[in-house]
Amino acid sequence: MATVSRTLLLVGLALVVYIERRYVSEVITYWTGSSTIAAFVLLGCSLTVFLLALGSALRPQLKFIWHCFIRPLHASDQRTRLDNFYKGQADVYDATRSGLLRGRNTMLSLSVSHIRTMRTKNPKQKLVWVDIGGGTGHNIELMDRHFPVSSFDAIYLIDLCEPLLQVARERFAKRGWTNITVLCQDASEFALPEWARSDPKGSVSFVTLSYSLSMIPNFYALLDRIDYVLSPENGLLSVVDFYTSGKQPSLHEKAIGGTSKECGWLSRWFWQIWFDFDHVSLSPHRRDYLEYKFGTVKTYNGRNRFVIPFIVRIPYYIWLGRSRSCDVSRFCHAFEVEGGTCSAIDSETIPPLEIGEPVLKTQASHADALITVTPPLSSFHYHLGRPWRLPYYEQAVHQAFRTFIYSFTWEDPEVDMKYLNLGPEDSMLVITSAGDNALHYAIAAQPKRIHCVDMNPCQGHLLELKLAAVQALEYEDFFSMFGNGQHPKFRALLDSKIAPLLSSIAYQFWHINDDAFSKAFYLKGYSGWALRLARVIFSIAGVSKDVETLCNATSIAQQEQIWHEKLKPVLLNPVVIALLKSPIFCWNALGVPLNQRRMVLDEGSMYEFVRDTLNPLPSTYSFKDGAYFYPLTLLGHYTPSSCPEYLTRSGFEALRANNAEATEAFRLHTDSIYNVLRGLTSWSLTRAVIMDHLDWFSPDSKDVDDEVDQFYRVLSPGGFVLWRSAARKPWYCDVFERKGFTVTALGVRKGPEAPIDRVNMYASFWKAVKTA
C-alpha cells in the first residue's frame, strides 16, 4: 500500500510539473537567463520523477528478479538457504507470486466443497488444518473467502523460513485470528503441540501443500507422516504444485494421473533444469509417490501461461486425495457387483478349462503368504459422491471423442413410458445420450437400476454433471444451466458445489470446458453445428422472427399457418436437402452414421424423409406447451413451459427428494453395449431402450447377432427391448425373431400426415419381447 501511495504521489507531482511547465520554465529562465538551461532542467526533473515512479511501481518485481536470479545464496543447509533466499523479498513475496503460482484459489475452493461434503456425515468432528510450507499465510487469508477461518478449531502454519513466517504473524495479528499457530519446523518432522498429550494418528482433518512439496527434500518422510496423522474417513490432503511427467507405465496410473498429465520431453528437460537452480525439484517421483501413498479424489493438470502465453507454459497440477485406508466397500460393491464390471458370465456359458496337473511342482514361500502390496484403487473408488460412474481406462476409441455429440436427447420419453410399464423393481439398460430420457424414467417410475451405456466418455460426463447438479444446486441455478443453456458463474458452482459429487475424470472435463455455459450451451457439441446452421439459414431467408412466433404460438392453427407459409419453403428447399444428403454433414452435425443414412435412402429420398418428419408436427403438438424438442433446436434453449421433465420444478424436486434417492439407480458405463451386457448376470434386466443404436451396424453384421444373444441371456422372461429406426422395417428385426424374441411394431410412419411421437424423426418404433 505504501508503494502504491508513493507511486501516486510521484505521478501527481509529474502532472503538476507538466501542467504548469510554461510558468516553471519562465521562472527558471528568469533566474538562469537561459531558456536552453530551463528546458534541460525541466527535462531532467521530468525524467527523474518518471524513473522514481517507475522504480517505485516495479520495486516488487525488481526485488524478485534480484533475489531469485542474481543474488548468490552462500548456504549449504536447507534452512539457511531459505532464509537467505526469502529474507530480502519476504515483504513482496505475495505481490510477485500471483501470476506464477496458479491454481491456489481453485485448490482451496475445491477443498472447501469436499470438506463440507465429508463433514455432513460427522459434523461435530474437530476440524484441524495444517498448512505445510504456507510461508506468508497467503493461503489461510485466501481461505477466508471460501470458508471462515474462525470456523476451524485449529490451524497450524508450518514453514522452515523465518522471514516468511514473520509476514504471516503480522498478517494474522492484523486480522485478529486467534486460532492459528505459526510453527517454524522442518516439514518432514512437523509436530503439533497437542500431540505431546496423545497419539496423533488420525487427528488432522485437512492438510495443504501449496507449491511446497517440490521444495521439501525429504518428501517421502513428509508424505508418510501426513498419512499417519490424516483422519482415515474424514481427512483430506490437497496439493497444488509444479510438476513434470513422462509417459505413464500403465493405464491404471494414467487414469489416476488424469487428462494431459504427460509433458513433452523438451518441457520435462527444460523445467527440471530451470527450477533446479532454485533447489525446486520437478522430478516425477514426488507426484508419483503422492498418488501411490494416497487415494486420488480429484486431479487437474494445467499449464501456467506465465509472462508469455503459449510459449512459457509451466506444468502445474491440482490434486485432492484421501487416506487409502478409508472405507470404499460401497464403491467396490457398486462397481463389481451391481455394475457388472466383473464380467460375470454364467459358468455354463464358458466351461472350466481342464489342463491337468503341472509338470513342475512349486512351493509357495512363507514370504508370499505374508506380504501383500497393492496399488491404490482408481479415483472412482475414492470420490465422495454416489457410485454413478463405473471405472474405465481411456482407450484409443475414447480419445476419438473430443466432446459430446448430443447435448440433448432426440427421442420422446413419454411415448416410451406408455410401453415400458416401469416399476420400482425393474432394472433397465439405456443409451446414455444426453441423459434426458434416463432422468425422465427415474422421475416417472424410480426403477431399481438404470444402466446408462455410451462409448463416448463425454456423454457420461454430461449426465454426471446433471446428476451432481440436481443434488448440489437450487432449481434456479439448475434451470439456468440446462434450461436457458447459460450460467455466468458456472466455474464457481463447479468448484464450490458440484465437484465433490463428480468423478475425477468428469471434473477434469468440465474444468477444461468451463466456458460451456458462458452462453448457448446447446450450440456446443457436434449437434450444435446443426443448430448454428439452422440459425444462419433462417437469418438469410429472413424468417428468424417467424421462428420465434412459431415457438410461442398460442394455437395449433397459428402453428400450421406459420409452418406452411414461412418455414416449410425454407427447410424443404433443394439447397437444404442437398446439405442433409451429405454424409459428412449427417455425421458431424446430426450424428447420423453412414449405415443409417443408407437405410433412409434405401426406402425413399431425403426430401421425403424430411417432409414426413416435419410436416405433421405443427398440426399435432403445441411447441409452446410440451413439445419441447423443436423449440430447443429453433431457439437454442428451453422454456419453463416446454422442457424435458427433469427441468420442470416438479421433476427436479422428485429427483432431489429423500436426499436424491432416485439418482441412486444410475450406473454409467463407458463401454460398448455388448461388453456391458457380458458383465451382467443372466435375467438381471427387465427392460432395455436402445434408441437407434442398431441402425449404426451394416446389414447382417455378426456384432448384431452377438449383441442380441447377450440381450436374450441378460433379460428375464417377459423382459423386452425397445428401439427406434430410420427405416420402416429395419433388417435386424429378423435377427431378434431368429434369437427367440417376439417382435412387434409399436409405430410406423406412413407419410406426411400423422407423427408417431413428438419428435417423429424416426420412421418406426419397435418392441422385442423375450419369450420363455
C-alpha positions in Angstrom: 0.0 0.0 0.0 2.9 2.3 0.8 4.4 1.6 -2.5 1.2 2.5 -4.3 0.9 5.7 -2.3 4.5 6.8 -3.2 3.9 6.0 -6.8 0.7 8.1 -6.9 2.5 11.0 -5.2 5.3 11.0 -7.8 2.8 10.7 -10.7 0.8 13.6 -9.2 4.0 15.7 -8.9 4.9 14.9 -12.6 1.4 16.0 -13.7 1.7 19.3 -11.8 5.0 20.0 -13.4 3.6 19.1 -16.8 0.5 21.3 -16.4 2.5 24.3 -15.1 5.5 23.7 -17.3 5.2 27.2 -19.0 5.2 29.0 -15.7 8.0 26.9 -14.3 10.0 27.4 -17.5 9.6 31.2 -17.2 10.8 31.2 -13.6 13.9 29.1 -14.4 14.7 31.3 -17.4 14.4 34.4 -15.3 16.9 33.1 -12.7 19.3 31.5 -15.1 19.0 33.9 -18.0 18.8 31.0 -20.5 15.8 29.2 -22.0 18.0 26.3 -23.0 19.1 25.6 -19.4 15.4 25.9 -18.4 14.5 23.3 -21.0 17.2 20.9 -19.8 16.2 21.4 -16.1 12.6 20.6 -16.9 13.5 17.6 -18.9 15.8 16.3 -16.1 13.2 16.8 -13.5 10.6 15.1 -15.6 12.9 12.1 -16.2 13.8 11.9 -12.6 10.2 11.9 -11.4 9.3 9.3 -14.1 12.1 7.0 -13.1 11.3 7.3 -9.5 7.7 6.5 -10.2 8.6 3.6 -12.4 11.1 2.2 -9.9 8.5 2.5 -7.1 5.9 0.7 -9.1 8.4 -2.1 -10.2 10.1 -2.4 -6.9 8.5 -5.8 -6.0 9.4 -7.2 -9.4 12.9 -5.9 -9.3 13.4 -7.4 -5.8 12.0 -10.7 -7.1 14.4 -10.7 -10.0 17.4 -9.8 -7.9 16.8 -12.4 -5.1 15.7 -15.2 -7.5 18.1 -14.9 -10.4 21.1 -12.8 -9.4 21.9 -12.7 -5.7 24.1 -15.6 -4.6 22.8 -17.7 -1.6 26.0 -18.8 0.1 24.4 -21.6 2.1 24.8 -25.3 2.5 21.7 -26.4 4.6 18.1 -26.0 3.6 17.1 -23.6 6.4 19.9 -21.1 5.9 19.3 -21.3 2.1 15.6 -20.5 2.6 16.3 -17.6 5.0 18.9 -16.1 2.6 16.6 -16.6 -0.4 13.5 -15.0 1.1 14.8 -12.5 3.6 15.2 -9.7 1.2 11.9 -10.4 -0.7 9.5 -11.6 2.1 7.6 -8.3 2.1 6.9 -8.5 -1.7 6.5 -12.3 -1.9 2.7 -12.3 -2.3 2.8 -9.4 -4.8 5.2 -11.2 -7.1 3.8 -14.8 -7.0 0.1 -14.2 -8.0 0.8 -14.8 -11.7 3.4 -17.6 -11.2 1.7 -19.8 -8.6 -1.6 -20.6 -10.3 -4.3 -22.9 -9.1 -4.1 -22.0 -5.4 -7.6 -20.4 -5.3 -9.1 -23.4 -7.2 -7.4 -25.8 -4.8 -8.9 -24.1 -1.8 -12.4 -23.8 -3.3 -12.3 -27.5 -4.3 -11.0 -28.4 -0.8 -13.8 -26.5 1.0 -16.5 -28.1 -1.1 -15.1 -31.5 -0.4 -14.7 -30.8 3.3 -18.3 -29.7 3.6 -19.4 -32.9 1.9 -17.3 -35.1 4.2 -18.5 -33.3 7.3 -22.2 -34.0 6.6 -21.5 -37.5 7.9 -19.8 -36.3 11.1 -20.4 -32.5 11.6 -19.1 -32.5 15.2 -15.7 -33.8 14.4 -12.8 -31.5 15.3 -11.7 -29.5 12.3 -7.8 -29.1 12.3 -6.0 -27.7 9.3 -2.2 -28.0 8.8 -0.8 -25.8 6.0 2.7 -27.1 5.3 5.1 -24.7 3.6 2.5 -21.9 3.9 5.1 -19.2 4.2 3.4 -15.8 4.4 0.0 -17.2 5.3 -1.5 -16.1 2.0 -3.4 -19.4 1.6 -5.0 -19.0 5.0 -6.1 -15.5 4.2 -7.4 -16.6 0.8 -9.3 -19.5 2.5 -11.4 -17.0 4.4 -13.2 -16.1 1.1 -14.4 -19.7 0.8 -14.7 -20.9 4.4 -14.5 -18.7 7.5 -11.1 -19.1 9.1 -12.8 -18.8 12.5 -14.7 -22.0 11.8 -11.6 -24.1 12.1 -10.9 -25.5 15.6 -7.2 -25.0 15.0 -5.0 -24.0 12.1 -1.2 -24.7 12.0 1.1 -22.9 9.6 4.4 -24.8 9.2 7.4 -23.5 7.4 11.1 -23.5 7.8 11.7 -19.9 6.6 11.5 -17.4 9.5 11.3 -14.2 7.3 8.2 -15.5 5.6 6.6 -16.6 8.9 7.1 -13.1 10.3 5.0 -11.8 7.5 2.4 -14.4 8.4 2.3 -13.5 12.1 1.8 -9.8 11.2 -1.0 -10.8 8.8 -2.9 -12.9 11.3 -2.5 -10.4 14.1 -3.9 -7.7 11.8 -7.0 -9.9 11.1 -7.4 -10.8 14.7 -7.4 -14.5 14.2 -6.5 -16.4 17.4 -7.0 -20.0 16.3 -3.8 -20.0 14.2 -0.5 -21.2 15.4 2.7 -20.4 13.4 5.4 -23.0 13.7 9.0 -22.8 12.3 9.7 -26.5 11.7 11.2 -28.9 9.2 8.1 -30.2 7.3 9.3 -33.8 7.3 9.4 -33.8 11.1 6.5 -31.4 11.8 4.8 -31.9 15.2 1.8 -30.1 16.6 1.8 -29.0 20.3 -1.3 -31.1 21.1 0.5 -34.3 20.0 2.5 -34.2 23.3 -0.6 -35.3 25.1 -2.0 -38.0 22.8 -1.3 -40.3 19.8 -1.6 -38.0 16.7 -2.8 -40.9 14.5 -5.9 -39.7 12.5 -6.1 -36.4 14.4 -5.8 -34.0 11.4 -8.8 -33.2 9.2 -7.1 -31.2 6.4 -3.6 -30.8 5.1 -2.5 -28.5 2.3 0.8 -28.3 0.3 0.8 -25.2 -1.9 3.9 -25.1 -4.1 5.8 -26.6 -1.2 6.0 -30.4 -2.0 8.5 -29.6 -4.8 10.8 -27.7 -2.3 10.9 -30.3 0.5 14.0 -32.6 0.2 12.7 -35.5 2.3 9.3 -35.7 0.8 8.9 -39.5 1.4 9.1 -38.9 5.2 6.7 -35.9 4.9 4.0 -37.9 3.0 4.4 -40.9 5.3 3.9 -38.6 8.3 0.8 -36.9 6.7 -0.7 -40.4 6.0 -0.3 -41.3 9.7 -1.9 -38.2 11.1 -4.7 -37.7 8.5 -8.1 -38.9 9.5 -8.9 -42.1 7.5 -12.6 -41.3 6.9 -12.8 -37.6 7.1 -9.3 -36.4 6.2 -8.4 -34.5 3.0 -5.0 -33.8 1.6 -4.8 -31.0 -1.1 -1.8 -30.2 -3.2 -1.0 -27.6 -5.9 2.4 -27.5 -7.4 4.6 -27.5 -10.5 5.5 -30.9 -11.9 6.8 -32.8 -14.9 5.8 -36.3 -16.1 6.6 -38.6 -18.9 4.5 -41.5 -20.3 2.7 -43.5 -17.6 3.8 -47.1 -17.4 0.2 -48.4 -17.1 -3.4 -47.5 -17.9 -4.2 -47.6 -14.2 -1.5 -45.0 -13.4 -2.5 -42.9 -16.4 -6.2 -42.9 -15.2 -5.1 -41.8 -11.7 -2.9 -39.0 -13.1 -5.7 -37.6 -15.2 -6.0 -35.9 -18.5 -2.9 -34.2 -20.1 -0.6 -35.3 -17.3 2.2 -36.2 -19.8 4.6 -33.4 -20.6 6.7 -33.3 -23.8 10.4 -34.2 -23.5 11.6 -30.7 -24.1 9.2 -29.4 -21.4 10.4 -32.0 -18.9 14.1 -31.3 -19.6 13.9 -27.5 -19.5 11.7 -27.0 -16.4 13.5 -29.6 -14.3 16.8 -27.9 -15.0 15.4 -24.4 -14.7 13.8 -25.0 -11.3 16.7 -27.0 -10.0 18.8 -23.7 -9.9 16.5 -22.6 -7.1 16.5 -26.1 -5.4 13.0 -26.8 -6.5 12.6 -30.4 -7.7 10.2 -31.1 -10.5 11.2 -34.7 -10.7 8.2 -37.0 -11.3 8.9 -39.1 -8.2 7.2 -36.7 -5.8 3.9 -36.8 -7.5 4.2 -40.5 -8.3 4.7 -41.2 -4.6 1.8 -38.9 -3.6 -0.5 -40.7 -6.0 0.7 -44.1 -4.7 0.6 -43.3 -1.0 -3.0 -41.8 -1.1 -6.2 -42.4 -2.9 -6.8 -39.8 -5.6 -10.1 -37.9 -5.2 -9.6 -35.2 -7.8 -6.8 -34.2 -10.1 -6.4 -31.5 -12.7 -3.3 -30.9 -14.9 -2.8 -27.3 -16.3 -0.3 -25.2 -17.9 0.7 -21.8 -16.4 1.0 -19.3 -19.3 3.2 -17.1 -17.2 4.6 -13.8 -18.8 4.4 -15.1 -22.4 1.2 -17.1 -23.2 1.5 -20.1 -25.4 5.3 -20.0 -25.2 6.1 -20.1 -21.4 3.9 -23.0 -20.3 4.9 -24.3 -16.8 3.1 -27.6 -16.0 1.2 -27.5 -12.7 -1.4 -29.7 -11.1 -4.1 -29.6 -8.5 -4.7 -32.8 -6.6 -7.0 -33.8 -3.8 -6.7 -37.1 -2.0 -7.7 -39.3 0.9 -6.1 -42.0 3.0 -6.1 -45.4 1.3 -7.5 -46.9 4.4 -10.8 -45.1 4.1 -13.9 -47.4 3.6 -14.5 -47.9 -0.2 -16.6 -51.1 0.2 -19.7 -49.3 -1.1 -18.0 -48.4 -4.3 -16.4 -51.8 -4.8 -19.8 -53.4 -4.4 -21.4 -50.9 -6.7 -18.8 -51.4 -9.4 -18.1 -55.1 -9.2 -21.5 -56.5 -8.3 -24.3 -54.0 -9.2 -22.4 -52.6 -12.2 -21.5 -55.9 -13.6 -17.8 -55.0 -14.2 -16.6 -58.4 -13.0 -17.6 -59.9 -16.4 -19.9 -62.3 -14.5 -20.9 -64.6 -17.4 -22.5 -67.8 -16.2 -20.3 -70.7 -15.7 -22.3 -72.9 -18.1 -21.6 -70.4 -20.9 -17.9 -70.9 -20.7 -17.0 -74.4 -19.3 -14.0 -74.7 -17.0 -10.7 -75.3 -18.7 -9.0 -78.7 -17.9 -5.2 -78.5 -18.2 -4.2 -81.3 -15.9 -1.5 -81.4 -13.2 1.5 -79.1 -13.6 4.7 -80.8 -14.7 6.9 -78.6 -12.4 6.0 -78.7 -8.7 6.3 -75.3 -7.0 6.1 -74.4 -3.3 4.8 -71.1 -2.2 7.3 -69.3 0.0 6.4 -68.1 3.5 7.1 -64.5 2.4 4.5 -64.8 -0.4 1.9 -65.7 2.2 2.7 -62.8 4.5 3.4 -59.8 2.2 0.6 -58.2 0.2 1.4 -55.0 -1.6 -1.4 -53.5 -3.6 -1.5 -50.3 -5.7 -4.2 -47.6 -4.9 -7.6 -48.1 -6.4 -8.9 -45.9 -9.1 -10.0 -42.3 -8.4 -13.6 -43.6 -9.0 -13.3 -45.5 -5.7 -12.3 -42.6 -3.5 -14.5 -39.8 -4.6 -17.2 -38.6 -2.3 -20.4 -38.8 -4.3 -22.6 -41.7 -5.3 -21.1 -44.5 -7.4 -22.7 -43.4 -10.6 -19.7 -43.6 -12.9 -18.1 -47.0 -13.3 -14.3 -47.1 -13.6 -12.8 -47.2 -17.1 -9.4 -46.8 -18.7 -9.1 -44.4 -21.5 -8.6 -46.3 -24.8 -8.0 -45.1 -28.3 -11.7 -45.4 -29.1 -12.4 -42.9 -26.2 -9.8 -40.5 -27.4 -11.6 -40.1 -30.7 -14.4 -38.2 -28.9 -13.2 -34.7 -28.2 -16.6 -33.6 -26.8 -20.2 -34.8 -26.6 -22.1 -35.4 -29.8 -25.6 -34.9 -28.3 -26.3 -32.0 -25.9 -29.9 -33.1 -25.8 -31.8 -36.4 -26.3 -33.7 -36.8 -29.5 -36.3 -39.5 -28.5 -39.7 -39.0 -26.9 -39.7 -40.5 -23.4 -43.4 -40.0 -22.9 -44.1 -42.5 -25.6 -41.5 -44.8 -24.2 -43.3 -44.7 -20.8 -46.6 -45.8 -22.4 -45.0 -49.1 -23.4 -42.3 -49.6 -20.7 -44.7 -50.3 -17.8 -41.8 -49.5 -15.4 -41.9 -50.1 -11.7 -39.6 -49.9 -8.7 -38.4 -53.5 -9.1 -37.3 -53.1 -12.7 -33.7 -52.9 -13.9 -33.1 -51.3 -17.3 -30.4 -50.6 -19.8 -30.5 -47.4 -21.8 -28.3 -45.5 -24.2 -26.8 -42.5 -22.2 -27.0 -39.8 -25.0 -27.5 -36.6 -23.0 -29.3 -38.4 -20.2 -32.6 -36.6 -20.6 -34.7 -39.7 -21.1 -32.9 -41.7 -18.4 -33.8 -38.9 -15.9 -37.4 -39.0 -17.2 -37.6 -42.7 -16.4 -36.2 -42.1 -12.9 -38.7 -39.4 -12.2 -41.7 -41.3 -13.6 -41.1 -44.8 -12.1 -37.9 -44.8 -10.0 -36.7 -48.2 -11.2 -34.2 -50.2 -9.1 -31.4 -49.8 -11.6 -30.7 -47.8 -14.7 -27.6 -48.8 -16.6 -26.6 -45.9 -18.9 -24.2 -47.0 -21.7 -22.2 -44.9 -24.1 -18.8 -45.3 -25.8 -18.4 -41.6 -25.8 -17.0 -40.6 -22.3 -18.2 -37.0 -22.8 -21.8 -38.2 -22.9 -21.2 -39.8 -19.5 -19.6 -36.5 -18.3 -22.7 -34.6 -19.3 -25.1 -37.0 -17.5 -22.8 -37.0 -14.4 -22.9 -33.2 -14.4 -26.7 -33.3 -14.4 -26.9 -35.9 -11.6 -24.5 -33.9 -9.5 -26.2 -30.6 -10.2 -29.6 -32.0 -9.2 -28.2 -32.8 -5.8 -25.9 -29.8 -5.3 -27.8 -26.8 -6.8 -31.0 -24.9 -6.3 -33.6 -25.1 -9.0 -32.9 -21.6 -10.4 -29.3 -22.3 -11.0 -30.1 -25.8 -12.4 -32.6 -24.4 -14.9 -30.2 -21.5 -15.8 -27.6 -24.1 -16.8 -29.7 -26.7 -18.6 -32.8 -24.8 -19.4 -31.5 -21.4 -20.5 -28.2 -23.0 -21.6 -26.0 -20.5 -19.8 -24.8 -19.6 -16.3 -22.4 -16.7 -15.7 -20.9 -18.4 -12.6 -20.7 -22.0 -13.8 -17.0 -22.3 -12.9 -17.6 -21.1 -9.3 -20.5 -23.5 -9.0 -18.4 -26.3 -10.4 -15.6 -25.9 -7.8 -17.7 -24.9 -4.8 -20.8 -27.1 -5.1 -20.8 -29.6 -7.9 -17.3 -31.0 -7.9 -17.5 -33.3 -4.8 -20.2 -35.3 -6.5 -18.3 -35.8 -9.8 -15.8 -38.4 -10.6 -12.3 -37.0 -11.2 -12.4 -37.6 -14.9 -15.7 -35.8 -15.3 -14.5 -32.8 -13.2 -11.4 -32.5 -15.4 -13.6 -32.4 -18.5 -15.8 -29.6 -17.1 -12.8 -27.7 -15.7 -11.2 -27.7 -19.1 -14.5 -26.8 -20.8 -15.6 -24.3 -18.1 -16.9 -21.9 -20.9 -19.6 -24.4 -21.9 -22.3 -22.5 -20.1 -20.9 -19.0 -20.8 -23.6 -18.7 -23.5 -25.7 -21.1 -25.6 -24.7 -24.5 -24.2 -26.9 -26.2 -26.7 -24.9 -24.8 -29.5 -21.9 -26.8 -28.2 -21.0 -30.4 -29.2 -21.4 -31.8 -32.7 -25.2 -31.4 -32.6 -24.6 -27.7 -32.0 -23.3 -27.3 -35.6 -26.7 -28.2 -36.9 -28.4 -25.6 -34.7 -26.0 -22.9 -35.7 -26.5 -23.7 -39.4 -30.3 -23.5 -38.9 -29.9 -20.1 -37.4 -27.9 -19.0 -40.4 -30.4 -20.3 -42.9 -33.3 -18.6 -41.0 -31.4 -15.4 -41.0 -30.6 -15.5 -44.7 -34.2 -16.4 -45.5 -35.5 -13.5 -43.3 -37.7 -15.8 -41.1 -35.9 -15.6 -37.7 -38.9 -13.7 -36.2 -41.3 -16.2 -37.7 -39.3 -19.0 -35.9 -39.8 -17.2 -32.6 -43.5 -16.7 -33.3 -43.9 -20.4 -34.1 -42.4 -21.4 -30.8 -44.7 -19.0 -28.9 -47.8 -19.7 -30.9 -51.0 -20.0 -28.8 -52.9 -22.3 -31.1 -52.3 -25.2 -33.4 -53.9 -23.2 -36.3 -51.3 -20.4 -35.8 -48.5 -23.0 -35.9 -49.8 -24.6 -39.1 -50.1 -21.2 -40.8 -46.5 -20.2 -39.9 -45.1 -23.6 -40.9 -46.8 -23.8 -44.3 -46.4 -20.1 -45.3 -42.9 -19.3 -43.8 -40.8 -22.2 -42.6 -41.7 -25.1 -44.8 -40.4 -23.4 -48.0 -37.1 -22.6 -46.3 -36.4 -26.1 -44.8 -37.6 -28.1 -47.7 -35.8 -26.2 -50.4 -33.3 -28.0 -52.6 -30.2 -26.4 -51.0 -31.1 -27.6 -47.5 -32.0 -31.1 -48.8 -28.7 -31.4 -50.6 -26.9 -30.5 -47.4 -28.8 -33.1 -45.5 -27.8 -35.7 -48.1 -24.1 -35.1 -47.4 -22.6 -37.9 -45.4 -20.1 -35.6 -43.8 -22.8 -33.2 -42.6 -25.0 -36.1 -41.5 -22.3 -37.4 -39.2 -20.6 -34.3 -37.9 -23.7 -32.2 -37.4 -26.5 -34.6 -36.9 -24.8 -37.7 -35.5 -26.2 -39.8 -38.3 -23.7 -42.6 -39.3 -23.3 -43.9 -42.9 -25.3 -47.1 -42.4 -28.3 -45.3 -41.0 -28.1 -42.7 -43.8 -28.1 -45.6 -46.3 -31.3 -47.1 -44.6 -33.1 -43.8 -45.2 -32.1 -43.6 -48.9 -33.0 -47.3 -49.5 -36.6 -46.6 -48.7 -37.0 -43.2 -50.4 -35.5 -39.8 -51.0 -34.0 -37.5 -48.4 -36.7 -34.9 -49.3 -39.5 -37.4 -48.5 -37.9 -38.3 -45.2 -37.6 -34.7 -44.1 -41.1 -33.9 -45.3 -42.6 -36.9 -43.4 -40.7 -35.9 -40.3 -41.6 -32.2 -40.1 -44.9 -31.7 -41.9 -47.3 -33.3 -39.4 -45.8 -31.9 -36.2 -47.1 -28.2 -36.2 -50.7 -29.5 -36.8 -50.5 -32.1 -33.9 -48.4 -30.8 -30.9 -48.1 -27.4 -29.2 -44.5 -26.3 -29.3 -45.1 -23.7 -26.6 -46.6 -26.2 -24.2 -44.8 -29.6 -24.1 -43.4 -30.5 -27.5 -40.0 -29.2 -26.4 -37.7 -30.9 -29.0 -38.1 -28.5 -31.9 -38.3 -25.2 -29.9 -34.9 -26.1 -28.5 -33.4 -26.6 -31.9 -35.1 -23.4 -33.2 -34.4 -21.1 -30.2 -31.3 -22.7 -28.7 -32.9 -23.1 -25.2 -35.8 -24.5 -23.3 -38.6 -22.6 -21.7 -40.3 -23.4 -18.3 -43.5 -24.5 -20.1 -41.7 -26.5 -22.8 -38.8 -28.6 -21.5 -37.9 -32.1 -20.5 -39.4 -33.5 -17.3 -36.1 -33.2 -15.3 -36.1 -29.4 -16.0 -39.6 -28.9 -14.6 -39.7 -27.9 -10.9 -41.8 -30.9 -10.0 -39.3 -33.2 -11.9 -36.3 -31.6 -10.3 -37.9 -31.9 -6.8 -38.7 -35.6 -7.5 -35.1 -36.3 -8.2 -33.9 -34.4 -5.1 -36.5 -36.0 -2.8 -35.1 -38.1 0.1 -31.5 -37.0 -0.4 -31.8 -37.6 -4.2 -32.7 -41.3 -3.6 -33.9 -41.6 -7.2 -30.4 -41.0 -8.6 -29.1 -44.0 -6.7 -30.3 -46.2 -9.5 -27.9 -44.8 -12.1 -24.8 -46.7 -13.2 -22.9 -45.0 -16.1 -20.8 -47.3 -18.3 -18.2 -46.0 -20.7 -18.1 -49.1 -23.0 -20.0 -50.8 -25.8 -23.4 -52.3 -25.1 -22.1 -55.8 -25.9 -19.3 -55.5 -23.3 -21.7 -54.2 -20.7 -24.2 -57.0 -21.3 -21.4 -59.5 -21.0 -20.7 -58.2 -17.5 -24.3 -58.6 -16.3 -25.7 -61.8 -14.9 -28.5 -63.7 -16.6 -32.0 -62.4 -16.0 -30.7 -59.3 -14.3 -32.5 -56.9 -16.7 -36.2 -56.4 -17.3 -36.2 -53.6 -19.8 -33.8 -52.1 -22.4 -34.2 -48.9 -24.5 -31.5 -48.8 -27.2 -32.8 -45.9 -29.3 -31.5 -46.2 -32.9 -28.3 -48.0 -31.8 -28.6 -50.9 -34.2 -29.1 -48.7 -37.2 -25.3 -48.0 -36.9 -24.4 -51.5 -37.9 -24.1 -52.8 -41.5 -26.7 -55.3 -42.6 -26.0 -58.9 -41.5 -23.3 -57.8 -39.1 -22.2 -60.6 -36.7 -21.9 -57.9 -34.0 -25.7 -57.6 -34.0 -26.1 -61.3 -33.6 -23.7 -61.4 -30.7 -25.4 -58.4 -29.0 -28.9 -59.9 -29.4 -27.7 -63.2 -28.0 -26.5 -61.2 -24.9 -29.8 -59.4 -24.6 -31.6 -62.7 -24.6 -29.3 -64.0 -21.9 -29.5 -61.0 -19.6 -33.2 -60.2 -19.9 -35.6 -62.0 -17.6 -38.5 -63.9 -19.2 -41.0 -61.4 -20.4 -38.4 -58.7 -20.5 -38.1 -56.6 -23.7 -36.1 -54.3 -25.8 -37.5 -51.0 -27.3 -35.8 -49.3 -30.2 -36.4 -46.8 -33.0 -35.1 -46.9 -36.5 -34.7 -44.6 -39.5 -36.1 -47.4 -41.6 -39.8 -48.5 -41.7 -38.7 -52.2 -41.4 -35.1 -52.4 -40.2 -33.2 -55.5 -41.3 -32.3 -56.6 -37.7 -35.9 -57.3 -36.7 -35.3 -60.7 -38.3 -32.3 -61.2 -36.0 -34.4 -60.7 -32.9 -37.0 -63.2 -34.1 -34.4 -65.7 -35.0 -32.9 -65.5 -31.5 -36.2 -66.1 -29.7 -37.9 -62.7 -29.4 -41.4 -61.8 -30.4 -41.1 -58.6 -32.4 -43.9 -56.0 -32.6 -44.1 -52.7 -34.4 -45.4 -50.0 -32.0 -45.4 -47.3 -34.6 -44.6 -46.9 -38.3 -44.7 -43.6 -40.3 -47.0 -43.9 -43.3 -46.4 -40.5 -44.8 -46.5 -36.8 -44.0 -50.0 -36.8 -42.4 -49.5 -38.2 -38.8 -46.5 -38.4 -36.5 -45.6 -41.4 -34.3 -44.4 -39.2 -31.4 -43.4 -35.6 -30.6 -40.0 -35.9 -32.4 -41.1 -38.0 -35.4 -37.5 -38.2 -36.6 -37.6 -42.0 -36.9 -39.7 -43.9 -39.3 -40.5 -46.7 -36.9 -40.7 -47.8 -33.2 -40.3 -51.4 -32.1 -40.6 -53.9 -29.2 -38.9 -57.3 -28.9 -40.2 -59.5 -26.0 -38.1 -62.4 -24.7 -40.3 -65.4 -24.8 -39.9 -68.1 -22.1 
